[in-house]
């Protein structure tokens, strides 16, 4: 059971920042090849995975074994990722699919949610989800597609995480955030230098709700999948 203390206001589902503000609960993302240099802090929470940009076929099996070792050893690694498929980067697609599939099977066996990096590859990713009969929720980080894709993800028991892109007034994501089922969203900073509160404020404004309502909702969503 993952305890979120009472003074937490903001859940940040995916971030590359290594520090925590007092009122934030953050899942800090670790790239698997960075793990050996990591100073693990027991009071913090992490995700770890093989990012599709950094696949090196020579090391794949070793890195997969590393993931299993990390999850077996450390209770505060609560999600697998970021992992996924990126059709914009020129990395062999079959290789990407293989590495992602292997990771999702590890996540399934350990009952860990997956933080998904997905760029123009929603159909590929959902196909893999069906092929392996995945049951654990997948969180599509920095979601930036349209409402049809969002609904398709939700239909497959997946979540959309909203990042700093929502701060851009003219982005089509504004319309998506207005209409998406709020039971299936998370909020993240990823590489964003600003504060997570800015993103919460913007989403709350779009939805016409108070920030405190959004905070309660995201906490509820979090508790639904991190048990
Ligand atoms: Zn990231």
Boltz pocket constraint, residues with backbone or C-beta under 6 A from the ligand:
constraints:
  - pocket:
      binder: B
      contacts: [[A, 14], [A, 15], [A, 16], [A, 29], [A, 82], [A, 190], [A, 191]]
      max_distance: 6.0
